[in-house]
Amino acid sequence: MHILLLGSGGREHALAWKIAASPLLTKLWCAPGNAGIAREAECVALDIADHAAVIDFCRENAVELVVVGPETPLAAGIVDDLASAGIKAFGPSQQAARLEGSKGFTKALCTEFGIPTGAYGRFTNAADARAYVRKQGAPIVVKADGLAAGKGVVVAMTLAEAEAAIAMMFDGAFGQAGAEVVIEEYLAGREISFFALSDGETAIALASAQDHKRVFDHDQGPNTGGMGAYSPTPFVTPDIHAEIMAKIILPTVAGMKARGTPFRGVLYAGVMLTEHGPKLFEYNVRFGDPECQVLMLRMMSDIVPAMLASCDGQLKNFDLRWFVEPALTVVMAAKGYPGDYARGSRIEGLDEAGKVEGVEIFHAGTVAKDGNILANGGRVLNVCASGKTVAEAQARAYAAVDRIRWPEGFCRRDIGWQAVEREREPPTS
């Protein structure tokens, strides 16, 4: 097959690595790609926001499948435009992508189809939003309704923080994404990521993972797009897994079908494990980043048939196999991230780092120039490892991190800490 992958981050490098291993693949392109992806695919300088240019490229190169990595082109309807041109694409339609593109849309779906989630209100002006938080009290969660690159969420521990977040959003901090604001009940519990594949009728579970959103160790500092992840998480027991599928994933797929907007692609549920059971706090409509990286390391099956089955409505007879060994990824970011950071600093030692047993390094924000690898983003590298335990995967990942020479970069040093603590607990008799 001829396959085109869209995107340029660590998620896309992991997908490129996995797709490149498929015996079904004849040729893989990635637009625009990065320095790491260039090892797996031919990178092409296509503007993925220019749907006509993407379609022209597909026609000229007999592309049979387009895999869409990031959320922005999905929300812009690229899958619909490709389908209209007779080109198969993995990912949801523009209408179905509203599960990520509008927090309010997802909350309304939860209400309509009885999917467990926190109480909420939707607001288009600051005065009503402020009145709501004063009535509800803190802690409370304030979200920009639309896409804000993972940064449009404020977990306000005080009323003052909530009111500041409301003011910031309605003052245009996130542009159109903040024209409507969703204010949600603060859910106490353990946050996990749960992934499933859907073909519009059927959904099959992929795997669970745990992301680390805060920028610094011990979950301190501002939220980021994700500083590391591991899979599977021991906190999703077989019973909880079954409950998430039965009460969250399957009703969502059935609800979207009932509304006439069937969901095809990856459903990424952000779930809080509360004392009252799992509750959905957000949906994303693509693989998580950096969770995708650990899922690809753990996936034993060929990913290409799974993507085709999702596109073609054939998941009901489909099964995916997984390596039982856990995988863990550490994000190396440019100093200053998630705020301002410099680009262009040189990264050395990647080859030595990649020689650590069980390690795979995915590039998230890099560019190759004059034989050097340069940082070209906020999140720059994903140092991934698998091992017999989370602790072993963690040790291998950090051994590789320590071989990388990049003074302008930093990482968290505690990725996977909750699972490592769990592994150290003596077994109960």
C-alpha positions in Angstrom: 0.0 0.0 0.0 0.9 3.6 -0.5 0.3 5.5 2.8 0.5 9.2 3.7 0.8 10.2 7.3 0.0 13.8 8.4 1.7 15.5 11.3 5.2 16.3 12.6 5.3 15.3 16.3 6.3 12.4 18.5 2.9 10.7 18.0 3.5 10.8 14.3 7.1 9.4 14.6 5.7 6.5 16.7 2.9 5.9 14.1 5.5 6.1 11.2 7.7 3.6 13.0 4.8 1.2 13.5 3.3 1.6 10.0 6.8 1.2 8.4 7.0 -2.3 10.1 3.8 -3.4 8.2 4.3 -6.0 5.5 1.4 -4.3 3.7 3.4 -1.2 3.2 5.0 -0.3 -0.2 5.7 3.4 0.4 5.2 5.8 3.3 5.2 9.5 3.1 4.8 12.0 6.0 3.8 15.6 5.7 5.6 17.6 7.0 7.4 15.1 9.3 10.6 15.8 11.3 14.2 14.7 11.5 13.3 11.4 13.2 10.4 10.5 10.9 12.7 10.9 7.9 14.3 7.6 8.9 10.9 5.8 8.5 9.2 7.8 5.7 9.8 10.2 2.9 9.0 13.6 4.4 7.2 16.0 2.1 6.7 19.8 2.5 2.9 19.7 2.2 0.8 22.2 4.1 -1.7 19.9 5.8 -4.2 22.8 6.3 -4.4 23.0 2.5 -6.8 20.1 1.8 -6.7 20.5 -2.0 -2.9 20.2 -2.0 -3.1 17.0 0.1 -5.7 15.6 -2.3 -3.5 16.5 -5.3 -0.5 14.7 -3.7 -2.6 11.6 -3.0 -3.8 11.5 -6.6 -0.3 12.0 -8.0 1.2 9.3 -5.8 -1.6 6.8 -5.8 -2.0 7.1 -2.0 -4.5 4.4 -0.8 -4.7 5.4 2.9 -4.2 8.7 4.7 -3.5 8.5 8.4 -4.3 11.8 10.2 -2.1 12.3 13.4 -3.2 15.7 15.0 -6.6 17.0 15.9 -6.6 20.3 14.0 -7.0 18.8 10.5 -9.6 16.4 11.8 -11.6 19.3 13.2 -11.2 21.1 9.9 -12.8 18.3 8.0 -9.9 16.8 6.1 -11.3 13.2 6.4 -14.6 14.4 4.7 -12.7 16.2 1.9 -10.5 13.1 1.3 -13.5 10.9 1.3 -15.3 13.2 -1.3 -12.2 12.7 -3.5 -12.5 9.0 -3.1 -9.4 8.7 -0.8 -9.6 6.5 2.3 -8.6 8.3 5.5 -8.2 7.0 9.1 -9.9 9.4 11.5 -13.3 10.8 12.3 -15.4 13.1 10.1 -15.6 16.8 11.0 -19.0 16.3 12.7 -17.6 13.3 14.8 -14.4 15.2 15.6 -16.6 17.7 17.6 -16.1 15.2 20.5 -12.7 16.9 20.9 -13.4 20.2 19.1 -16.2 21.3 21.5 -16.2 20.5 25.2 -19.8 21.5 25.4 -20.8 19.1 22.6 -19.3 16.2 24.5 -21.0 17.2 27.7 -24.3 17.4 26.0 -23.8 13.9 24.5 -23.0 12.5 28.0 -26.2 14.0 29.3 -28.3 12.6 26.4 -26.9 9.1 26.5 -26.3 8.7 30.3 -22.5 8.6 30.1 -21.0 9.3 33.6 -19.3 12.7 33.8 -19.0 15.7 36.2 -21.8 18.3 36.5 -21.3 21.3 34.3 -22.5 24.6 32.8 -21.9 26.3 29.4 -21.4 30.0 29.2 -20.9 32.7 26.5 -20.3 35.6 28.8 -18.1 36.2 31.8 -20.8 37.5 34.1 -22.9 34.3 34.0 -19.8 32.2 34.3 -18.6 34.1 37.4 -22.0 33.8 39.0 -21.9 30.0 38.4 -18.5 29.5 40.0 -19.5 31.6 43.0 -22.6 29.4 43.4 -20.7 26.1 43.0 -17.5 27.0 44.9 -14.0 25.8 44.4 -12.2 23.6 43.4 -13.7 23.8 40.0 -12.5 23.3 36.4 -12.7 26.1 33.7 -12.3 25.0 30.1 -12.2 26.8 26.7 -14.8 25.1 24.6 -12.7 24.7 21.5 -9.3 23.4 20.6 -6.5 25.1 22.5 -3.5 22.8 22.0 -4.0 21.1 25.4 -3.7 24.4 27.2 -7.3 25.6 27.5 -8.0 23.9 30.9 -7.6 25.5 34.3 -8.1 23.4 37.4 -8.9 26.3 39.8 -8.4 25.5 43.5 -9.8 28.8 44.6 -12.6 31.1 43.4 -10.0 33.8 42.6 -8.2 31.3 40.2 -11.5 30.4 38.6 -12.5 34.0 38.0 -9.0 34.8 36.6 -9.4 31.9 34.2 -12.8 33.0 33.1 -11.5 36.6 32.5 -8.5 35.2 30.6 -10.7 33.1 28.3 -13.3 35.7 27.5 -10.5 38.2 27.0 -9.4 36.1 24.0 -6.4 34.2 25.4 -7.4 31.2 23.2 -9.1 33.1 20.4 -12.3 31.5 19.1 -11.7 28.4 21.2 -12.6 30.5 24.3 -15.7 32.2 22.8 -17.7 29.6 24.9 -16.5 28.4 28.2 -17.5 25.1 30.0 -17.3 25.0 33.8 -17.2 21.6 35.3 -17.3 19.9 38.6 -13.8 19.1 40.0 -13.5 15.3 40.0 -11.3 13.8 42.7 -9.5 10.6 41.9 -6.9 9.1 39.7 -6.7 10.3 36.1 -6.0 7.7 33.3 -6.1 7.6 29.5 -8.2 4.9 27.8 -8.0 4.2 24.1 -10.4 2.4 21.8 -10.8 1.9 18.1 -14.2 2.5 16.5 -15.6 1.8 13.0 -18.9 3.7 13.6 -20.7 0.7 15.0 -18.2 -1.5 16.9 -15.5 -0.4 19.3 -12.6 -2.5 20.5 -10.3 -1.5 23.4 -6.7 -0.6 22.7 -4.9 -0.1 26.0 -4.8 2.1 29.0 -2.1 4.5 29.8 -1.3 7.2 32.3 -0.1 10.6 31.2 1.9 13.2 33.3 0.5 16.6 32.4 2.3 18.9 34.8 5.7 20.2 33.7 7.7 19.5 36.8 8.4 16.5 39.2 5.8 15.6 41.8 3.1 17.0 39.4 4.1 20.6 40.0 3.8 23.6 37.7 1.5 24.4 34.7 -0.2 21.9 32.5 1.5 20.8 29.3 0.6 18.7 26.4 2.2 15.8 28.4 5.6 15.2 29.9 5.6 11.4 29.8 3.4 8.4 29.9 3.4 4.6 30.6 1.2 1.7 29.6 -0.6 -0.3 30.9 -1.6 1.4 34.1 -2.1 -1.0 37.0 -5.0 1.2 38.2 -7.2 0.0 35.3 -8.1 -3.4 36.6 -10.1 -5.9 34.4 -13.3 -4.8 36.2 -12.6 -1.1 35.6 -11.6 -1.8 32.0 -15.0 -3.5 31.4 -16.8 -0.7 33.2 -15.2 2.0 31.0 -16.1 0.1 27.8 -19.7 -0.6 29.0 -20.5 2.8 30.4 -18.4 5.3 28.5 -16.9 4.0 25.2 -19.8 1.8 23.8 -22.6 4.4 24.7 -20.5 7.1 23.0 -20.2 5.0 19.8 -23.9 4.1 19.9 -24.9 7.7 20.6 -22.8 9.1 17.8 -24.3 6.6 15.4 -27.9 7.4 16.6 -27.2 11.1 15.9 -26.2 10.3 12.4 -22.5 11.2 12.9 -20.8 7.8 13.4 -17.4 7.9 14.9 -14.5 6.2 13.1 -11.0 6.3 14.3 -9.4 6.4 17.7 -11.4 7.4 20.7 -9.2 8.7 23.5 -11.1 9.0 26.8 -9.7 11.1 29.6 -11.2 9.2 32.6 -11.1 10.0 36.3 -11.3 6.9 38.5 -13.5 8.4 41.3 -14.9 6.8 44.4 -18.2 6.6 42.4 -16.6 4.8 39.5 -15.0 5.9 36.3 -16.2 9.3 34.9 -15.4 10.9 31.6 -13.8 14.3 31.7 -12.8 14.7 28.1 -12.6 13.1 24.7 -9.9 13.4 22.1 -10.4 12.0 18.7 -6.9 10.8 17.9 -4.0 9.0 19.6 -2.7 10.8 22.6 0.8 12.4 22.6 2.9 11.0 24.4 0.6 8.0 25.0 0.7 6.9 21.4 4.4 6.3 21.8 4.0 3.7 24.5 1.0 2.1 22.8 3.0 1.5 19.6 5.8 -0.1 21.5 3.3 -2.5 23.2 1.2 -3.3 20.1 2.2 -6.7 18.8 -0.3 -6.7 15.9 0.2 -4.9 12.6 -1.5 -1.5 12.9 -2.4 -1.1 9.2 -5.1 -3.7 9.0 -6.6 -2.3 12.2 -6.8 1.2 10.6 -8.3 -0.3 7.4 -10.9 -2.2 9.5 -11.8 1.0 11.3 -12.3 2.8 7.9 -14.3 -0.1 6.4 -16.6 -1.0 9.3 -15.0 -4.3 9.8 -13.9 -4.2 13.5 -16.6 -6.7 14.8 -14.4 -9.7 13.8 -11.1 -8.0 14.7 -8.7 -8.6 17.4 -5.4 -6.9 18.4 -2.6 -8.5 20.3 -0.4 -6.7 22.8 3.0 -7.4 24.5 2.4 -7.7 28.2 5.6 -5.9 29.1 5.0 -2.2 30.1 6.4 0.7 28.1 7.3 4.1 29.4 8.2 7.4 27.6 10.0 10.5 29.0 9.5 13.7 27.1 12.5 16.0 26.7 11.4 19.6 26.3 13.1 22.9 25.5 13.8 24.9 28.7 11.0 27.4 29.1 8.2 25.0 27.8 5.2 25.3 28.1 6.0 29.1 28.0 8.5 30.7 25.7 11.5 28.6 24.6 14.3 28.9 22.1 14.6 26.9 18.9 17.8 25.8 17.1 19.9 24.3 19.9 22.0 21.2 19.0 21.2 17.8 20.3 24.0 15.1 20.5 24.3 11.6 21.8 21.1 10.2 20.3 22.8 7.2 18.7 24.5 6.2 22.1 21.1 6.7 23.9 19.4 4.5 21.4 21.8 1.6 22.2 20.3 1.1 25.7 18.4 -2.2 25.9 14.7 -1.8 25.2 15.0 1.8 24.1 13.4 3.6 21.2 13.7 7.3 20.6 10.9 9.2 18.8 11.4 12.8 17.6 8.7 15.3 18.6 10.2 18.6 17.5 13.4 18.3 15.6 14.9 19.4 12.3 18.1 18.1 10.6 20.5 20.8 9.4 24.1 20.4 8.2 24.3 16.9 9.6 23.1 18.0 13.1 19.8 17.4 14.9 18.4 20.7 16.2 15.5 21.4 18.6 12.5 22.8 16.7 9.7 22.9 19.2 8.6 22.8 22.9 8.4 19.0 23.3 11.4 17.8 21.4 12.2 14.1 22.1 10.4 11.1 23.4 12.8 8.7 25.1 10.8 5.4 25.3 11.6 2.0 26.8 10.0 -1.3 27.5 10.9 -3.6 30.4 9.5 -6.5 32.5 8.2 -4.0 35.0 7.4 -0.2 34.9 10.5 0.3 37.1 12.7 -1.5 34.6 11.3 0.5 31.7 11.7 3.7 33.7 15.4 2.9 34.5 16.1 2.1 30.9 14.5 5.3 29.7 16.4 7.5 32.1 19.7 5.6 31.3 19.1 6.7 27.7 18.2 10.3 28.7 21.5 10.5 30.6 23.4 9.7 27.3 21.8 12.6 25.5 23.8 15.8 25.4 21.4 18.7 25.2 22.0 21.5 27.8 19.1 23.5 26.5 16.6 20.7 27.3 15.0 19.3 30.5 12.7 16.4 31.5 10.7 15.2 34.5 12.6 12.6 36.5 9.6 10.8 38.0 7.6 9.5 35.0 5.7 6.3 36.1 6.1 7.1 39.8 2.6 5.9 40.8 3.1 2.5 39.1 6.6 2.1 40.4 5.4 2.8 44.0 2.6 0.2 43.4 5.1 -2.4 42.2 7.2 -1.8 45.4 4.2 -2.4 47.7 4.4 -5.8 49.5 1.7 -8.2 48.3 -1.3 -8.4 50.6 -1.7 -11.8 52.1 
